[in-house]
Protein backbone atom coordinates (compact mmCIF):
# COMPACT_ATOMS: atom_id res chain seq x y z
CA UNK A 1 0.00 0.00 0.00
CA UNK A 2 2.79 2.41 0.88
CA UNK A 3 4.54 1.58 -2.40
CA UNK A 4 1.39 2.29 -4.38
CA UNK A 5 0.95 5.60 -2.58
CA UNK A 6 4.55 6.58 -3.31
CA UNK A 7 4.21 5.63 -6.99
CA UNK A 8 1.01 7.65 -7.31
CA UNK A 9 2.75 10.63 -5.69
CA UNK A 10 5.63 10.37 -8.18
CA UNK A 11 3.22 10.19 -11.14
CA UNK A 12 1.30 13.18 -9.82
CA UNK A 13 4.49 15.20 -9.44
CA UNK A 14 5.66 14.24 -12.92
CA UNK A 15 2.28 15.20 -14.40
CA UNK A 16 2.38 18.56 -12.61
CA UNK A 17 5.85 19.31 -13.98
CA UNK A 18 4.75 18.35 -17.51
CA UNK A 19 1.71 20.62 -17.30
CA UNK A 20 3.86 23.47 -15.99
CA UNK A 21 6.31 23.05 -18.88
CA UNK A 22 3.43 22.92 -21.35
CA UNK A 23 1.96 26.16 -20.01
CA UNK A 24 5.38 27.84 -19.95
CA UNK A 25 6.11 26.84 -23.55
CA UNK A 26 2.67 28.01 -24.70
CA UNK A 27 3.20 31.39 -23.02
CA UNK A 28 6.68 31.67 -24.52
CA UNK A 29 5.34 30.95 -28.02
CA UNK A 30 2.54 33.47 -27.49
CA UNK A 31 5.02 36.11 -26.32
CA UNK A 32 7.22 35.53 -29.40
CA UNK A 33 4.18 35.86 -31.67
CA UNK A 34 2.97 39.03 -29.96
CA UNK A 35 6.43 40.64 -30.09
CA UNK A 36 6.60 40.11 -33.85
CA UNK A 37 3.04 41.27 -34.50
CA UNK A 38 3.21 44.29 -32.20
CA UNK A 39 6.58 45.40 -33.59
CA UNK A 40 5.35 45.13 -37.17
CA UNK A 41 2.10 46.92 -36.33
CA UNK A 42 4.03 49.73 -34.61
CA UNK A 43 6.29 50.20 -37.64
CA UNK A 44 3.36 50.20 -40.06
CA UNK A 45 1.42 52.62 -37.89
CA UNK A 46 4.41 54.96 -37.67
CA UNK A 47 4.83 54.94 -41.47
CA UNK A 48 1.10 55.40 -42.05
CA UNK A 49 0.97 58.39 -39.70
CA UNK A 50 3.92 60.02 -41.48
CA UNK A 51 2.21 59.46 -44.84
CA UNK A 52 -0.94 61.34 -43.83
CA UNK A 53 -1.19 64.54 -45.86
CA UNK A 54 1.32 63.35 -48.46
CA UNK A 55 -0.35 60.30 -49.96
CA UNK A 56 -3.04 61.63 -52.29
CA UNK A 57 -4.12 61.35 -55.91
CA UNK A 58 -1.59 63.93 -57.03
CA UNK A 59 1.22 61.91 -55.45
CA UNK A 60 0.15 58.84 -57.41
CA UNK A 61 -0.29 60.59 -60.76
CA UNK A 62 2.55 63.14 -60.84
CA UNK A 63 6.20 62.62 -61.81
CA UNK A 64 9.01 63.33 -59.31
CA UNK A 65 9.67 66.95 -58.46
CA UNK A 66 12.33 68.81 -56.45
CA UNK A 67 9.57 70.40 -54.39
CA UNK A 68 8.25 67.86 -51.87
CA UNK A 69 4.75 69.30 -52.11
CA UNK A 70 4.67 68.46 -55.83
CA UNK A 71 6.58 65.16 -55.69
CA UNK A 72 4.94 62.26 -57.50
CA UNK A 73 5.38 58.52 -57.73
CA UNK A 74 3.83 57.64 -61.09
CA UNK A 75 6.90 56.65 -63.19
CA UNK A 76 8.31 54.40 -60.45
CA UNK A 77 4.86 52.93 -59.78
CA UNK A 78 4.26 52.04 -63.43
CA UNK A 79 7.85 50.82 -63.76
CA UNK A 80 7.52 48.42 -60.82
CA UNK A 81 4.25 47.03 -62.14
CA UNK A 82 5.75 46.51 -65.60
CA UNK A 83 8.79 44.77 -64.12
CA UNK A 84 6.63 42.53 -61.94
CA UNK A 85 4.43 41.48 -64.87
CA UNK A 86 7.50 40.58 -66.93
CA UNK A 87 9.04 38.70 -63.99
CA UNK A 88 5.87 36.65 -63.52
CA UNK A 89 5.68 35.85 -67.25
CA UNK A 90 9.29 34.66 -67.23
CA UNK A 91 9.67 32.85 -63.91
CA UNK A 92 6.35 30.99 -63.69
CA UNK A 93 6.62 28.89 -66.89
CA UNK A 94 10.38 28.39 -66.55
CA UNK A 95 10.21 27.53 -62.84
CA UNK A 96 7.26 25.16 -63.14
CA UNK A 97 8.68 23.57 -66.29
CA UNK A 98 12.03 22.93 -64.61
CA UNK A 99 10.30 21.49 -61.54
CA UNK A 100 8.17 19.15 -63.68
CA UNK A 101 11.22 17.86 -65.51
CA UNK A 102 13.28 17.32 -62.34
CA UNK A 103 10.44 15.58 -60.49
CA UNK A 104 8.66 13.65 -63.22
CA UNK A 105 11.15 12.98 -66.01
CA UNK A 106 14.75 13.22 -64.77
CA UNK A 107 16.35 10.04 -63.45
CA UNK A 108 17.75 10.02 -59.94
CA UNK A 109 21.37 10.13 -61.05
CA UNK A 110 24.47 12.13 -60.22
CA UNK A 111 23.69 14.83 -62.78
CA UNK A 112 20.19 15.38 -61.40
CA UNK A 113 21.52 15.56 -57.84
CA UNK A 114 24.19 18.01 -58.97
CA UNK A 115 21.54 20.22 -60.58
CA UNK A 116 19.34 20.02 -57.48
CA UNK A 117 22.27 20.99 -55.25
CA UNK A 118 23.13 23.99 -57.39
CA UNK A 119 19.52 25.18 -57.51
CA UNK A 120 19.40 25.05 -53.72
CA UNK A 121 22.67 26.98 -53.51
CA UNK A 122 21.51 29.60 -56.02
CA UNK A 123 18.47 30.34 -53.83
CA UNK A 124 20.83 31.70 -51.17
CA UNK A 125 23.14 33.77 -53.38
CA UNK A 126 23.12 37.52 -52.51
CA UNK A 127 21.05 39.65 -54.84
CA UNK A 128 24.00 41.86 -55.79
CA UNK A 129 25.61 38.83 -57.47
CA UNK A 130 22.57 38.46 -59.69
CA UNK A 131 22.87 42.16 -60.46
CA UNK A 132 26.42 41.60 -61.71
CA UNK A 133 25.23 38.60 -63.74
CA UNK A 134 22.45 40.66 -65.28
CA UNK A 135 24.89 43.45 -66.09
CA UNK A 136 27.27 41.11 -67.89
CA UNK A 137 24.67 38.91 -69.57
CA UNK A 138 21.65 41.02 -70.49
CA UNK A 139 23.27 44.45 -70.72
CA UNK A 140 26.72 43.50 -71.96
CA UNK A 141 26.20 40.34 -74.03
CA UNK A 142 22.62 40.72 -75.28
CA UNK A 143 22.78 44.54 -75.35
CA UNK A 144 19.19 45.16 -74.28
CA UNK A 145 20.03 48.46 -72.64
CA UNK A 146 21.16 49.80 -69.31
CA UNK A 147 18.29 50.04 -66.86
CA UNK A 148 15.64 48.95 -69.36
CA UNK A 149 12.43 47.13 -68.46
CA UNK A 150 13.67 43.89 -70.01
CA UNK A 151 17.08 44.06 -68.33
CA UNK A 152 15.50 44.75 -64.93
CA UNK A 153 12.87 42.02 -65.30
CA UNK A 154 15.29 39.34 -66.53
CA UNK A 155 17.84 40.16 -63.81
CA UNK A 156 15.34 39.97 -60.95
CA UNK A 157 13.74 36.91 -62.56
CA UNK A 158 17.08 35.12 -62.25
CA UNK A 159 17.08 36.03 -58.57
CA UNK A 160 13.74 34.41 -57.74
CA UNK A 161 13.80 31.57 -60.27
CA UNK A 162 15.51 29.08 -57.88
CA UNK A 163 12.88 29.85 -55.23
CA UNK A 164 10.05 29.19 -57.69
CA UNK A 165 11.68 25.93 -58.84
CA UNK A 166 12.19 24.64 -55.29
CA UNK A 167 8.66 25.51 -54.16
CA UNK A 168 7.17 23.96 -57.32
CA UNK A 169 9.18 20.80 -56.77
CA UNK A 170 7.93 20.48 -53.20
CA UNK A 171 4.34 20.99 -54.36
CA UNK A 172 4.66 18.37 -57.11
CA UNK A 173 6.38 15.97 -54.70
CA UNK A 174 3.47 16.28 -52.26
CA UNK A 175 1.00 14.77 -54.76
CA UNK A 176 0.45 11.12 -53.70
CA UNK A 177 2.02 8.63 -56.07
CA UNK A 178 -1.14 6.51 -55.84
CA UNK A 179 -2.97 9.16 -57.88
CA UNK A 180 -0.37 8.91 -60.62
CA UNK A 181 -0.64 5.13 -60.65
CA UNK A 182 -4.45 5.33 -60.83
CA UNK A 183 -4.14 7.64 -63.84
CA UNK A 184 -1.71 5.27 -65.55
CA UNK A 185 -4.07 2.39 -64.79
CA UNK A 186 -6.82 4.14 -66.72
CA UNK A 187 -4.58 4.36 -69.78
CA UNK A 188 -3.37 7.97 -69.42
CA UNK A 189 0.03 8.92 -70.77
CA UNK A 190 2.76 10.60 -68.75
CA UNK A 191 1.85 14.06 -70.00
CA UNK A 192 -1.88 13.51 -69.49
CA UNK A 193 -1.20 12.42 -65.91
CA UNK A 194 0.91 15.50 -65.24
CA UNK A 195 -1.60 17.86 -66.83
CA UNK A 196 -4.81 16.39 -65.39
CA UNK A 197 -3.67 14.92 -62.07
CA UNK A 198 -0.36 16.30 -60.83
CA UNK A 199 -0.49 19.97 -61.78
CA UNK A 200 -4.07 20.71 -60.57
CA UNK A 201 -3.27 19.25 -57.14
CA UNK A 202 0.16 20.88 -56.94
CA UNK A 203 -0.98 24.29 -58.19
CA UNK A 204 -1.93 25.74 -54.74
CA UNK A 205 1.58 25.02 -53.45
CA UNK A 206 3.15 26.33 -56.65
CA UNK A 207 1.15 29.54 -56.38
CA UNK A 208 2.15 29.97 -52.75
CA UNK A 209 5.83 29.74 -53.61
CA UNK A 210 5.40 32.11 -56.54
CA UNK A 211 3.61 34.64 -54.34
CA UNK A 212 6.46 34.62 -51.83
CA UNK A 213 9.04 34.95 -54.61
CA UNK A 214 7.24 37.91 -56.22
CA UNK A 215 6.95 39.54 -52.81
CA UNK A 216 10.72 39.42 -52.56
CA UNK A 217 11.21 40.63 -56.12
CA UNK A 218 9.16 43.81 -55.77
CA UNK A 219 11.40 45.10 -52.99
CA UNK A 220 14.77 44.32 -54.57
CA UNK A 221 17.09 47.26 -55.16
CA UNK A 222 20.65 45.94 -55.49
CA UNK A 223 20.17 44.14 -58.85
CA UNK A 224 18.54 47.24 -60.34
CA UNK A 225 21.41 49.44 -59.18
CA UNK A 226 23.94 47.03 -60.71
CA UNK A 227 22.29 47.19 -64.16
CA UNK A 228 22.35 51.01 -63.93
CA UNK A 229 18.61 51.51 -63.52
CA UNK A 230 18.04 55.21 -62.79
CA UNK A 231 16.82 56.13 -59.32
CA UNK A 232 14.53 58.74 -60.83
CA UNK A 233 12.79 58.96 -64.20
CA UNK A 234 10.26 61.61 -65.17
CA UNK A 235 8.15 59.62 -67.62
CA UNK A 236 6.50 56.22 -67.66
CA UNK A 237 8.15 53.51 -69.81
CA UNK A 238 6.58 53.27 -73.26
CA UNK A 239 8.42 50.14 -74.46
CA UNK A 240 10.28 47.16 -73.07
CA UNK A 241 13.60 48.87 -73.87
CA UNK A 242 12.73 52.14 -72.12
CA UNK A 243 14.64 53.31 -69.08
CA UNK A 244 12.76 52.33 -65.96
CA UNK A 245 12.91 53.09 -62.28
CA UNK A 246 11.21 51.15 -59.50
CA UNK A 247 9.51 52.08 -56.27
CA UNK A 248 12.37 50.96 -53.97
CA UNK A 249 14.87 52.99 -56.02
CA UNK A 250 12.70 56.11 -55.92
CA UNK A 251 12.13 55.75 -52.18
CA UNK A 252 15.87 55.34 -51.63
CA UNK A 253 16.54 58.46 -53.69
CA UNK A 254 14.02 60.51 -51.70
CA UNK A 255 15.54 59.34 -48.42
CA UNK A 256 18.88 60.85 -49.49
CA UNK A 257 17.38 64.34 -49.92
CA UNK A 258 18.28 66.83 -47.17
CA UNK A 259 14.73 68.18 -46.75
CA UNK A 260 12.83 66.77 -43.79
CA UNK A 261 9.65 66.64 -45.86
CA UNK A 262 11.27 64.16 -48.25
CA UNK A 263 12.90 62.04 -45.55
CA UNK A 264 9.68 61.48 -43.66
CA UNK A 265 6.47 62.52 -45.41
CA UNK A 266 7.28 61.70 -49.05
CA UNK A 267 9.26 58.57 -48.19
CA UNK A 268 6.44 57.33 -45.94
CA UNK A 269 3.90 57.88 -48.72
CA UNK A 270 6.09 55.88 -51.09
CA UNK A 271 6.47 53.05 -48.59
CA UNK A 272 2.70 52.86 -48.04
CA UNK A 273 2.14 52.76 -51.80
CA UNK A 274 4.70 49.98 -52.17
CA UNK A 275 3.00 47.95 -49.44
CA UNK A 276 -0.43 48.44 -51.01
CA UNK A 277 0.82 47.29 -54.42
CA UNK A 278 2.52 44.28 -52.84
CA UNK A 279 -0.62 43.30 -50.92
CA UNK A 280 -2.73 43.75 -54.07
CA UNK A 281 -0.48 41.47 -56.13
CA UNK A 282 -0.47 38.88 -53.34
CA UNK A 283 -4.25 39.09 -52.98
CA UNK A 284 -4.81 38.45 -56.68
CA UNK A 285 -2.44 35.47 -56.58
CA UNK A 286 -4.15 34.11 -53.44
CA UNK A 287 -7.56 34.34 -55.12
CA UNK A 288 -6.23 32.38 -58.11
CA UNK A 289 -4.70 29.81 -55.75
CA UNK A 290 -7.95 29.39 -53.82
CA UNK A 291 -9.85 28.78 -57.05
CA UNK A 292 -7.49 25.93 -57.90
CA UNK A 293 -7.99 24.52 -54.40
CA UNK A 294 -11.75 24.56 -54.86
CA UNK A 295 -11.46 22.76 -58.19
CA UNK A 296 -9.37 20.00 -56.68
C-alpha positions as CSV (number, residue, x, y, z in Angstrom):
1,X,0.0,0.0,0.0
2,X,2.8,2.4,0.9
3,X,4.5,1.6,-2.4
4,X,1.4,2.3,-4.4
5,X,0.9,5.6,-2.6
6,X,4.6,6.6,-3.3
7,X,4.2,5.6,-7.0
8,X,1.0,7.7,-7.3
9,X,2.8,10.6,-5.7
10,X,5.6,10.4,-8.2
11,X,3.2,10.2,-11.1
12,X,1.3,13.2,-9.8
13,X,4.5,15.2,-9.4
14,X,5.7,14.2,-12.9
15,X,2.3,15.2,-14.4
16,X,2.4,18.6,-12.6
17,X,5.9,19.3,-14.0
18,X,4.7,18.3,-17.5
19,X,1.7,20.6,-17.3
20,X,3.9,23.5,-16.0
21,X,6.3,23.1,-18.9
22,X,3.4,22.9,-21.3
23,X,2.0,26.2,-20.0
24,X,5.4,27.8,-19.9
25,X,6.1,26.8,-23.6
26,X,2.7,28.0,-24.7
27,X,3.2,31.4,-23.0
28,X,6.7,31.7,-24.5
29,X,5.3,30.9,-28.0
30,X,2.5,33.5,-27.5
31,X,5.0,36.1,-26.3
32,X,7.2,35.5,-29.4
33,X,4.2,35.9,-31.7
34,X,3.0,39.0,-30.0
35,X,6.4,40.6,-30.1
36,X,6.6,40.1,-33.9
37,X,3.0,41.3,-34.5
38,X,3.2,44.3,-32.2
39,X,6.6,45.4,-33.6
40,X,5.3,45.1,-37.2
41,X,2.1,46.9,-36.3
42,X,4.0,49.7,-34.6
43,X,6.3,50.2,-37.6
44,X,3.4,50.2,-40.1
45,X,1.4,52.6,-37.9
46,X,4.4,55.0,-37.7
47,X,4.8,54.9,-41.5
48,X,1.1,55.4,-42.0
49,X,1.0,58.4,-39.7
50,X,3.9,60.0,-41.5
51,X,2.2,59.5,-44.8
52,X,-0.9,61.3,-43.8
53,X,-1.2,64.5,-45.9
54,X,1.3,63.4,-48.5
55,X,-0.3,60.3,-50.0
56,X,-3.0,61.6,-52.3
57,X,-4.1,61.3,-55.9
58,X,-1.6,63.9,-57.0
59,X,1.2,61.9,-55.4
60,X,0.2,58.8,-57.4
61,X,-0.3,60.6,-60.8
62,X,2.6,63.1,-60.8
63,X,6.2,62.6,-61.8
64,X,9.0,63.3,-59.3
65,X,9.7,67.0,-58.5
66,X,12.3,68.8,-56.4
67,X,9.6,70.4,-54.4
68,X,8.3,67.9,-51.9
69,X,4.7,69.3,-52.1
70,X,4.7,68.5,-55.8
71,X,6.6,65.2,-55.7
72,X,4.9,62.3,-57.5
73,X,5.4,58.5,-57.7
74,X,3.8,57.6,-61.1
75,X,6.9,56.6,-63.2
76,X,8.3,54.4,-60.5
77,X,4.9,52.9,-59.8
78,X,4.3,52.0,-63.4
79,X,7.8,50.8,-63.8
80,X,7.5,48.4,-60.8
81,X,4.2,47.0,-62.1
82,X,5.8,46.5,-65.6
83,X,8.8,44.8,-64.1
84,X,6.6,42.5,-61.9
85,X,4.4,41.5,-64.9
86,X,7.5,40.6,-66.9
87,X,9.0,38.7,-64.0
88,X,5.9,36.7,-63.5
89,X,5.7,35.9,-67.2
90,X,9.3,34.7,-67.2
91,X,9.7,32.8,-63.9
92,X,6.3,31.0,-63.7
93,X,6.6,28.9,-66.9
94,X,10.4,28.4,-66.5
95,X,10.2,27.5,-62.8
96,X,7.3,25.2,-63.1
97,X,8.7,23.6,-66.3
98,X,12.0,22.9,-64.6
99,X,10.3,21.5,-61.5
100,X,8.2,19.2,-63.7
101,X,11.2,17.9,-65.5
102,X,13.3,17.3,-62.3
103,X,10.4,15.6,-60.5
104,X,8.7,13.7,-63.2
105,X,11.2,13.0,-66.0
106,X,14.8,13.2,-64.8
107,X,16.3,10.0,-63.4
108,X,17.8,10.0,-59.9
109,X,21.4,10.1,-61.0
110,X,24.5,12.1,-60.2
111,X,23.7,14.8,-62.8
112,X,20.2,15.4,-61.4
113,X,21.5,15.6,-57.8
114,X,24.2,18.0,-59.0
115,X,21.5,20.2,-60.6
116,X,19.3,20.0,-57.5
117,X,22.3,21.0,-55.3
118,X,23.1,24.0,-57.4
119,X,19.5,25.2,-57.5
120,X,19.4,25.1,-53.7
121,X,22.7,27.0,-53.5
122,X,21.5,29.6,-56.0
123,X,18.5,30.3,-53.8
124,X,20.8,31.7,-51.2
125,X,23.1,33.8,-53.4
126,X,23.1,37.5,-52.5
127,X,21.0,39.7,-54.8
128,X,24.0,41.9,-55.8
129,X,25.6,38.8,-57.5
130,X,22.6,38.5,-59.7
131,X,22.9,42.2,-60.5
132,X,26.4,41.6,-61.7
133,X,25.2,38.6,-63.7
134,X,22.4,40.7,-65.3
135,X,24.9,43.4,-66.1
136,X,27.3,41.1,-67.9
137,X,24.7,38.9,-69.6
138,X,21.6,41.0,-70.5
139,X,23.3,44.4,-70.7
140,X,26.7,43.5,-72.0
141,X,26.2,40.3,-74.0
142,X,22.6,40.7,-75.3
143,X,22.8,44.5,-75.3
144,X,19.2,45.2,-74.3
145,X,20.0,48.5,-72.6
146,X,21.2,49.8,-69.3
147,X,18.3,50.0,-66.9
148,X,15.6,48.9,-69.4
149,X,12.4,47.1,-68.5
150,X,13.7,43.9,-70.0
151,X,17.1,44.1,-68.3
152,X,15.5,44.7,-64.9
153,X,12.9,42.0,-65.3
154,X,15.3,39.3,-66.5
155,X,17.8,40.2,-63.8
156,X,15.3,40.0,-60.9
157,X,13.7,36.9,-62.6
158,X,17.1,35.1,-62.2
159,X,17.1,36.0,-58.6
160,X,13.7,34.4,-57.7
161,X,13.8,31.6,-60.3
162,X,15.5,29.1,-57.9
163,X,12.9,29.9,-55.2
164,X,10.1,29.2,-57.7
165,X,11.7,25.9,-58.8
166,X,12.2,24.6,-55.3
167,X,8.7,25.5,-54.2
168,X,7.2,24.0,-57.3
169,X,9.2,20.8,-56.8
170,X,7.9,20.5,-53.2
171,X,4.3,21.0,-54.4
172,X,4.7,18.4,-57.1
173,X,6.4,16.0,-54.7
174,X,3.5,16.3,-52.3
175,X,1.0,14.8,-54.8
176,X,0.5,11.1,-53.7
177,X,2.0,8.6,-56.1
178,X,-1.1,6.5,-55.8
179,X,-3.0,9.2,-57.9
180,X,-0.4,8.9,-60.6
181,X,-0.6,5.1,-60.7
182,X,-4.4,5.3,-60.8
183,X,-4.1,7.6,-63.8
184,X,-1.7,5.3,-65.6
185,X,-4.1,2.4,-64.8
186,X,-6.8,4.1,-66.7
187,X,-4.6,4.4,-69.8
188,X,-3.4,8.0,-69.4
189,X,0.0,8.9,-70.8
190,X,2.8,10.6,-68.7
191,X,1.9,14.1,-70.0
192,X,-1.9,13.5,-69.5
193,X,-1.2,12.4,-65.9
194,X,0.9,15.5,-65.2
195,X,-1.6,17.9,-66.8
196,X,-4.8,16.4,-65.4
197,X,-3.7,14.9,-62.1
198,X,-0.4,16.3,-60.8
199,X,-0.5,20.0,-61.8
200,X,-4.1,20.7,-60.6
201,X,-3.3,19.2,-57.1
202,X,0.2,20.9,-56.9
203,X,-1.0,24.3,-58.2
204,X,-1.9,25.7,-54.7
205,X,1.6,25.0,-53.5
206,X,3.1,26.3,-56.6
207,X,1.1,29.5,-56.4
208,X,2.2,30.0,-52.7
209,X,5.8,29.7,-53.6
210,X,5.4,32.1,-56.5
211,X,3.6,34.6,-54.3
212,X,6.5,34.6,-51.8
213,X,9.0,35.0,-54.6
214,X,7.2,37.9,-56.2
215,X,7.0,39.5,-52.8
216,X,10.7,39.4,-52.6
217,X,11.2,40.6,-56.1
218,X,9.2,43.8,-55.8
219,X,11.4,45.1,-53.0
220,X,14.8,44.3,-54.6
221,X,17.1,47.3,-55.2
222,X,20.7,45.9,-55.5
223,X,20.2,44.1,-58.8
224,X,18.5,47.2,-60.3
225,X,21.4,49.4,-59.2
226,X,23.9,47.0,-60.7
227,X,22.3,47.2,-64.2
228,X,22.4,51.0,-63.9
229,X,18.6,51.5,-63.5
230,X,18.0,55.2,-62.8
231,X,16.8,56.1,-59.3
232,X,14.5,58.7,-60.8
233,X,12.8,59.0,-64.2
234,X,10.3,61.6,-65.2
235,X,8.2,59.6,-67.6
236,X,6.5,56.2,-67.7
237,X,8.2,53.5,-69.8
238,X,6.6,53.3,-73.3
239,X,8.4,50.1,-74.5
240,X,10.3,47.2,-73.1
241,X,13.6,48.9,-73.9
242,X,12.7,52.1,-72.1
243,X,14.6,53.3,-69.1
244,X,12.8,52.3,-66.0
245,X,12.9,53.1,-62.3
246,X,11.2,51.2,-59.5
247,X,9.5,52.1,-56.3
248,X,12.4,51.0,-54.0
249,X,14.9,53.0,-56.0
250,X,12.7,56.1,-55.9
251,X,12.1,55.8,-52.2
252,X,15.9,55.3,-51.6
253,X,16.5,58.5,-53.7
254,X,14.0,60.5,-51.7
255,X,15.5,59.3,-48.4
256,X,18.9,60.8,-49.5
257,X,17.4,64.3,-49.9
258,X,18.3,66.8,-47.2
259,X,14.7,68.2,-46.7
260,X,12.8,66.8,-43.8
261,X,9.6,66.6,-45.9
262,X,11.3,64.2,-48.2
263,X,12.9,62.0,-45.6
264,X,9.7,61.5,-43.7
265,X,6.5,62.5,-45.4
266,X,7.3,61.7,-49.1
267,X,9.3,58.6,-48.2
268,X,6.4,57.3,-45.9
269,X,3.9,57.9,-48.7
270,X,6.1,55.9,-51.1
271,X,6.5,53.0,-48.6
272,X,2.7,52.9,-48.0
273,X,2.1,52.8,-51.8
274,X,4.7,50.0,-52.2
275,X,3.0,47.9,-49.4
276,X,-0.4,48.4,-51.0
277,X,0.8,47.3,-54.4
278,X,2.5,44.3,-52.8
279,X,-0.6,43.3,-50.9
280,X,-2.7,43.8,-54.1
281,X,-0.5,41.5,-56.1
282,X,-0.5,38.9,-53.3
283,X,-4.2,39.1,-53.0
284,X,-4.8,38.4,-56.7
285,X,-2.4,35.5,-56.6
286,X,-4.1,34.1,-53.4
287,X,-7.6,34.3,-55.1
288,X,-6.2,32.4,-58.1
289,X,-4.7,29.8,-55.7
290,X,-8.0,29.4,-53.8
291,X,-9.8,28.8,-57.1
292,X,-7.5,25.9,-57.9
293,X,-8.0,24.5,-54.4
294,X,-11.8,24.6,-54.9
295,X,-11.5,22.8,-58.2
296,X,-9.4,20.0,-56.7
